[in-house]
Amino acid sequence: MSNRGFSYGGSCDLTIENVRTVLSFKGVSHCYEQSGEETLSDIWLNISSGERVALVGPNGAGKSTLFKLILGLEKLERGEIRVFGHPVARCLHRVAVVPQSSTVDWHFPISVREVVMMGRYVHLGWFRSPGAVDREAVESAMESMGICDLADRRVGELSGGERQRVMLARTLAHDADLMLLDEPLNHVDLHTQEMIFHTLEALSAKDKTVIVSTHDLGVLVVHFTRALFLDRKIIADGPPKEVLTPQTIARAYGFEFHKDYQPWEKSSNS
Amino acid sequence: MGEILEFLVEPLRYSFMLRGLLGGLLTSLSCAVLSAFVVWRGMSFMGEAISHSVLPGIVLSYVLGINLFWGALAASLLVVVGISLISSYGLVGEQTAIGVVFVGFFAFGILLLSKVASASDLSHILFGNVLGVSKEDLIIMGLVASVVIAGISLSYKEVLTASFDPAHAAAIGLSPHLVRNIILVLLALTTVSAIQTVGVVLVLALLITPGAAASQISRRPGRIILFSVVIASFAIVVGFYVSYYANLASGPSIVIVLTIIFVLSAIGSRIRRGRIA
């Protein structure tokens, strides 16, 4: 944690090594301090630019921990994580996260536009006010999420789907190259869900990398290029069609799906 | 017209009254600027803890014959650090840590007070005395108000970010703990400088009620802070004249005015919302 302070508002002057590899995990393990229980065990992982990765697993599988480790919010005890070839503290402004909505104080009297503007602060840092570039980025982010008409509303008044669009707009305003979305599909209507996926696909077309944690197996095949099944360790990793088998699901979730209900089977066997 | 002017000017002919009013206005400025954040971040209990636990510091400065500000400041910083340490070691939750530490300090202060001070000193410390504001107090209040206003304006976007979404703040390299500590230090300074005007027991009203009332009137952070300042200054002025003409204690008069403003703004907001819906 001690090496994190300086990166707020700092810009990355590092050369981007090995630019195809956006994110790499080398033998990463993690235990919770209080319980000593192992939440992640020996993770090896390489993610390249432009990939849309679904991080799938039950509650407590370590999905949120994995995100926190990438952002440097949890102490890394064993292994090595590199973002664009560097420790994350040195290129935070290239990584954006949509946190679970439960970590946000929705009663706070703050407007949609102000929240989206928070995505720009990483580039500003202390004592600098947003300028024309930042305001433009905010307007265009709100436009792509279809929330311009909500700009002056208080976030607390919005529905779950609208809130999630605000959070995603904030991430767009951040203009990061690696985006982490923690359970963005919870409490979200179908329209917003489609909007989120549409945006993610547009981003990955521009070589941005997206990692989405989700319980929703139904969306994997259509919307992601890669599925990563996690339950403390990586259970399966590959294109969704290949990875999404009853065996994988049983290993990740610890139960067998009913045999008559396998909508993925046709696509995976064809 | 002349009568109204005479009514307003008469108390100010005495220089100690003028100092009292100025001191009250300066205090209300720093309190009101912080008030919105205290309310939004749910730091009311922390505010109460700081205001009550300065008591031993005040009594000790009284014994030593130095300005009450310094003793109170030392005590309040000690309490803030103590609470952070206890809760960060995970011994007990923060609310419990606040409760334990502040009651302990307050009790210690009362013990000291019972040994060294007279009953009238006691009531001034507990309930404030606008009329006891010295020139030195005014300078200190002015300095505190400047520090608070400068501190909040310079870290406004950081305070907003860390209050609304600490996870996002941490993810962009902005430590929520740092922001929290900035607010706590400003809160300690403000509380300590406000004690002269409204006293240990009632300072909480200046820290919470303006922000609470302003949140009923507006829904934007910037405006809420502005309204808080207006409400607090108005209450200081009205409370000041009421206490002069009705011969009442100044601290409680100010607080009662604030409380009435809050009740009216809450009723107003209910009526307005009812119409919209």
Chai-1 contact restraints between the chains, C-beta under 6 A:
chainA,res_idxA,chainB,res_idxB,connection_type,confidence,min_distance_angstrom,max_distance_angstrom,comment,restraint_id
A,R4,B,G173,contact,1.0,0.0,6.0,A-B,restraint_1
A,S7,B,G173,contact,1.0,0.0,6.0,A-B,restraint_2
A,Y8,B,G173,contact,1.0,0.0,6.0,A-B,restraint_3
A,Y8,B,L174,contact,1.0,0.0,6.0,A-B,restraint_4
A,L71,B,A171,contact,1.0,0.0,6.0,A-B,restraint_5
A,L73,B,A170,contact,1.0,0.0,6.0,A-B,restraint_6
A,L92,B,G173,contact,1.0,0.0,6.0,A-B,restraint_7
A,V97,B,A171,contact,1.0,0.0,6.0,A-B,restraint_8
A,P99,B,A167,contact,1.0,0.0,6.0,A-B,restraint_9
A,T103,B,A167,contact,1.0,0.0,6.0,A-B,restraint_10
A,V104,B,D165,contact,1.0,0.0,6.0,A-B,restraint_11
A,D105,B,F164,contact,1.0,0.0,6.0,A-B,restraint_12
A,F108,B,W40,contact,1.0,0.0,6.0,A-B,restraint_13
A,F108,B,F164,contact,1.0,0.0,6.0,A-B,restraint_14
A,P109,B,R219,contact,1.0,0.0,6.0,A-B,restraint_15
A,I110,B,F164,contact,1.0,0.0,6.0,A-B,restraint_16
A,M118,B,T161,contact,1.0,0.0,6.0,A-B,restraint_17
A,Y121,B,K157,contact,1.0,0.0,6.0,A-B,restraint_18
A,V122,B,I172,contact,1.0,0.0,6.0,A-B,restraint_19
A,F127,B,L154,contact,1.0,0.0,6.0,A-B,restraint_20
A,R154,B,R219,contact,1.0,0.0,6.0,A-B,restraint_21
